[in-house]
């Protein structure tokens, strides 16, 4: 196998993994967002004890709800 083919294969695997992770983060957010308003409230986050206990740490705009972008920060750690 040539170096170019091998490098292409590695790049494809990495990009597929990143894409899968982003999809799974979005799916987890949708599962937690029971009222489908696009935000997670503290009570909705109770289904994920780790998120619930750190909710205020990830609520960067202090509006008492998490947007998908705020949730992504939690999910990426």
C-alpha positions as CSV (number, residue, x, y, z in Angstrom):
1,X,0.0,0.0,0.0
2,X,1.4,3.4,-1.0
3,X,1.9,6.1,1.6
4,X,-0.7,8.3,-0.1
5,X,-3.3,5.5,0.0
6,X,-2.5,4.8,3.7
7,X,-2.7,8.5,4.6
8,X,-6.0,8.8,2.7
9,X,-7.4,5.9,4.6
10,X,-6.3,7.4,8.0
11,X,-7.8,10.7,7.1
12,X,-11.1,9.1,6.1
13,X,-11.3,7.1,9.4
14,X,-10.6,10.2,11.4
15,X,-13.2,12.3,9.6
16,X,-15.8,9.5,9.9
17,X,-15.2,9.3,13.6
18,X,-15.6,13.1,14.1
19,X,-18.8,13.1,12.0
20,X,-20.2,10.2,14.0
21,X,-19.4,11.9,17.3
22,X,-21.1,15.1,16.1
23,X,-24.2,13.1,15.1
24,X,-24.3,11.3,18.4
25,X,-24.0,14.5,20.3
26,X,-27.0,16.0,18.4
27,X,-29.0,12.8,19.0
28,X,-28.2,12.8,22.8
29,X,-29.3,16.5,22.9
30,X,-32.6,15.6,21.1
31,X,-33.2,12.7,23.5
32,X,-32.8,15.1,26.5
33,X,-34.8,17.9,25.0
34,X,-38.2,16.5,25.9
35,X,-40.3,19.5,24.8
36,X,-38.3,19.9,21.5
37,X,-37.7,23.6,22.0
38,X,-34.1,23.4,21.1
39,X,-32.8,24.0,24.7
40,X,-32.2,21.9,27.7
41,X,-33.6,23.0,31.0
42,X,-32.1,22.0,34.3
43,X,-35.1,19.5,34.8
44,X,-34.5,18.0,31.4
45,X,-30.8,17.5,32.2
46,X,-31.7,15.4,35.2
47,X,-31.8,12.4,32.9
48,X,-28.0,12.8,32.7
49,X,-26.7,13.1,36.3
50,X,-23.2,14.3,35.3
51,X,-24.8,17.1,33.2
52,X,-27.3,18.0,35.9
53,X,-24.6,18.3,38.5
54,X,-22.6,20.7,36.3
55,X,-25.4,22.4,34.5
56,X,-24.5,26.0,35.7
57,X,-20.9,25.5,34.5
58,X,-22.0,24.9,30.9
59,X,-24.7,27.6,30.9
60,X,-22.4,30.3,29.6
61,X,-25.0,32.9,29.0
62,X,-26.7,32.3,32.3
63,X,-30.2,32.0,30.9
64,X,-31.0,28.8,32.8
65,X,-31.0,26.6,29.7
66,X,-28.4,25.0,27.5
67,X,-28.3,25.5,23.7
68,X,-26.9,22.8,21.5
69,X,-23.6,24.7,21.3
70,X,-23.3,24.9,25.1
71,X,-24.2,21.2,25.3
72,X,-21.5,20.3,22.8
73,X,-18.9,21.8,25.2
74,X,-20.2,19.4,27.9
75,X,-20.3,16.4,25.6
76,X,-16.8,17.0,24.2
77,X,-15.2,16.6,27.6
